[in-house]
């Protein structure tokens, strides 16, 4: 019998894979390393120090932007996950219907459309609303992040629903459970890992967003990513490396938890 194809046995695969990983992660390693630089230069190593982490922790603008980023990301992730859960239930717990493919496409459209197109569209819509109402609060940023995060929360929730045995819900119905009780006692406990994974994924996407935030935000509504972008336009110091390192650590923790809870259980 012919030996099955294995891409890892192809000539040059190891070299290409190592080059790709180096290209992806070497700049991040350099950034994290220079976050601990004792000097003020981002190019000359002058010893190990935590001075830039201390400086970032004492920077009022950084603290304000960080709190605002967490507020927006938490609110957007909660709303997006709720909407995504309802959408996943509506598209997986119903019989096939005309227009189902169009529904899937509409839910996943923000993933396919360039982010800057979404940002410009939201800017136009929110500008008209601001002119009509005079409201300029954080609600616009929360709404924009929610719209962008819904498909990211929808995918793991729908994947979890697809892997669940529908016979369990049918058995609950046979035992005279109402649809609400069946959802509360059967569907929701089994779906909870997918909901948690969708929430964390939406949270990270919202926390890291720059393009949509840059277009939609009003004056005095800097988030941590937009604050860092503004600082990089002025002067680059190792403080930006320290903020980026802390930001990276938070993202890694959230994504790791997302991976652990989204793994399919026996």
C-alpha positions in Angstrom: 0.0 0.0 0.0 1.1 3.5 -0.8 2.3 5.5 2.2 -0.1 8.3 3.1 0.9 11.8 2.2 2.6 13.7 5.0 3.5 17.3 4.4 6.0 17.2 7.2 8.2 14.8 5.2 8.5 17.1 2.2 11.9 18.6 1.5 12.3 22.1 2.9 9.2 21.9 5.1 11.1 22.3 8.3 13.1 25.3 7.0 10.0 27.1 5.7 8.1 26.4 8.9 11.0 27.7 11.1 11.3 30.8 8.9 7.5 31.5 9.2 7.5 31.1 12.9 10.6 33.4 13.3 9.0 36.0 11.1 5.8 35.9 13.2 7.3 35.8 16.7 10.8 37.2 16.6 9.6 40.9 16.5 7.3 40.1 19.5 10.3 38.6 21.4 12.4 41.7 20.7 9.5 43.9 21.9 9.1 42.0 25.1 12.9 41.9 25.7 13.3 45.7 25.3 10.3 46.3 27.7 12.8 45.4 30.4 15.5 47.7 29.1 17.0 50.1 31.8 17.8 52.8 29.3 15.6 55.2 27.4 16.5 53.9 23.9 14.5 51.2 22.2 17.5 50.1 20.2 20.4 50.1 22.8 20.4 47.5 25.6 21.5 49.1 28.9 20.6 46.4 31.4 17.5 44.9 33.0 15.0 47.0 34.8 11.3 47.3 35.6 11.3 51.1 35.4 9.1 51.3 32.3 6.5 49.0 33.8 6.5 51.2 36.9 6.2 54.3 34.7 3.3 52.9 32.8 1.5 51.9 36.0 1.8 55.5 37.3 0.8 57.1 34.0 -2.7 58.6 34.5 -3.5 58.5 30.8 -2.6 54.8 30.5 -4.7 54.0 33.5 -7.7 56.0 32.1 -7.4 54.4 28.6 -7.0 50.9 30.1 -10.1 51.3 32.3 -12.1 52.6 29.3 -10.9 49.7 27.1 -11.9 47.1 29.7 -15.4 48.8 30.1 -16.0 48.8 26.3 -14.7 45.3 25.8 -16.7 43.8 28.7 -20.0 45.5 27.6 -19.5 44.7 23.9 -18.6 41.1 24.7 -21.6 40.6 26.9 -24.0 42.0 24.3 -22.4 40.3 21.4 -22.3 36.9 23.2 -26.0 37.2 24.1 -27.0 38.1 20.5 -24.7 35.4 19.1 -26.2 32.8 21.5 -29.8 33.6 20.3 -28.6 33.6 16.7 -26.9 30.2 17.1 -30.0 28.7 18.6 -32.2 30.2 15.9 -30.0 28.8 13.1 -29.2 25.3 14.6 -32.4 24.3 16.5 -34.8 24.8 13.6 -35.6 22.8 10.5 -33.8 23.9 7.3 -35.6 26.9 5.7 -35.3 29.0 2.6 -32.7 31.7 3.1 -30.7 29.8 5.7 -27.5 30.2 3.7 -28.1 34.0 3.4 -28.6 34.2 7.2 -25.2 32.5 7.8 -23.6 34.9 5.3 -25.2 37.9 7.0 -24.0 36.8 10.4 -20.4 36.2 9.2 -20.2 39.2 7.0 -18.1 41.3 9.3 -15.4 38.6 9.1 -15.3 38.9 5.3 -15.6 42.7 4.9 -12.4 44.7 5.4 -12.4 46.2 8.8 -11.9 49.7 7.5 -15.1 49.4 5.4 -17.1 48.5 8.5 -15.4 51.5 10.3 -16.3 54.0 7.6 -19.9 52.7 7.5 -20.3 53.0 11.2 -18.8 56.4 11.2 -21.4 57.6 8.7 -24.3 56.1 10.6 -23.2 57.4 14.0 -22.4 60.8 12.7 -26.0 61.2 11.6 -27.2 59.9 15.0 -25.0 62.4 16.8 -26.3 65.3 14.7 -29.9 64.2 15.5 -29.5 63.5 19.2 -26.4 65.3 20.4 -25.3 62.3 22.3 -21.5 61.7 22.2 -21.0 59.0 24.9 -19.3 55.6 24.9 -22.5 54.0 23.6 -21.3 54.4 20.0 -18.0 52.6 20.7 -19.9 49.8 22.5 -22.4 49.5 19.7 -19.6 49.4 17.0 -17.5 46.8 18.9 -20.6 44.7 19.5 -21.5 44.7 15.8 -18.0 43.7 14.9 -17.7 41.0 17.7 -21.0 39.1 17.1 -19.6 36.8 14.4 -16.5 36.0 16.5 -18.8 35.0 19.4 -21.2 33.2 17.1 -18.7 30.7 15.6 -17.7 28.8 18.8 -21.2 28.9 20.2 -22.6 27.4 16.9 -19.8 24.9 16.8 -20.7 23.8 20.3 -24.4 23.5 19.4 -23.6 21.4 16.3 -21.7 19.0 18.5 -24.5 18.6 21.0 -26.9 15.6 20.8 -30.3 16.9 20.0 -31.8 13.7 21.5 -31.1 15.1 25.0 -33.4 18.0 24.4 -36.0 15.7 22.8 -35.8 13.5 25.9 -36.5 16.5 28.1 -39.5 17.4 26.0 -40.8 13.8 26.3 -40.5 14.2 30.1 -42.9 17.1 29.8 -40.3 19.9 30.2 -41.3 23.2 28.7 -38.9 24.7 26.1 -37.7 27.2 28.7 -37.0 24.5 31.3 -35.3 22.2 28.7 -33.1 25.1 27.7 -32.3 26.0 31.3 -31.6 22.5 32.6 -30.3 20.7 29.5 -29.1 23.0 26.6 -27.6 25.8 28.7 -25.3 23.7 30.9 -24.0 21.8 27.8 -23.7 25.0 25.8 -21.9 27.0 28.6 -18.3 26.2 27.5 -19.1 27.5 24.0 -20.8 30.7 25.4 -17.8 31.3 27.7 -15.4 30.7 24.7 -17.4 33.1 22.5 -17.4 35.8 25.3 -13.6 35.6 25.7 -13.0 35.7 22.0 -15.2 38.7 21.6 -13.6 40.3 24.6 -10.1 40.0 23.1 -11.2 41.2 19.7 -12.8 44.3 21.2 -9.9 44.9 23.5 -7.4 44.8 20.6 -9.4 46.8 18.1 -7.8 49.9 16.6 -9.4 50.7 13.2 -13.0 50.8 14.2 -12.2 52.6 17.5 -10.1 55.2 15.7 -13.0 56.1 13.3 -15.9 56.0 15.8 -14.5 57.5 19.0 -15.1 61.1 20.1 -12.7 63.4 21.8 -11.4 62.2 25.2 -12.4 58.6 24.4 -9.0 57.1 23.9 -8.7 53.4 24.4 -5.4 51.7 25.2 -4.6 50.7 21.6 -5.5 54.2 20.2 -3.5 55.8 23.0 -0.5 53.7 22.1 -0.9 54.5 18.4 -1.0 58.2 19.2 2.2 58.0 21.3 4.0 56.1 18.6 3.4 59.1 16.3 5.1 61.4 18.7 8.0 59.6 20.5 8.8 55.9 21.0 10.0 54.9 24.4 10.4 51.6 26.2 7.2 52.5 28.1 5.3 51.5 24.9 7.1 48.2 25.0 6.0 47.7 28.6 2.4 48.5 27.9 2.5 46.2 24.8 4.0 43.4 26.9 1.2 43.7 29.6 -1.4 43.9 26.8 0.1 40.8 25.2 0.2 38.9 28.5 -3.5 39.6 29.1 -4.4 38.5 25.6 -2.4 35.3 26.0 -4.2 34.5 29.3 -7.6 35.1 27.8 -6.9 33.1 24.6 -5.4 30.2 26.7 -8.6 30.1 28.7 -10.6 30.2 25.5 -8.7 27.3 24.2 -9.1 25.2 27.3 -12.9 25.8 27.6 -13.6 25.3 23.9 -12.0 21.9 23.7 -14.5 19.2 22.9 -15.2 17.2 26.1 -16.0 13.5 26.2 
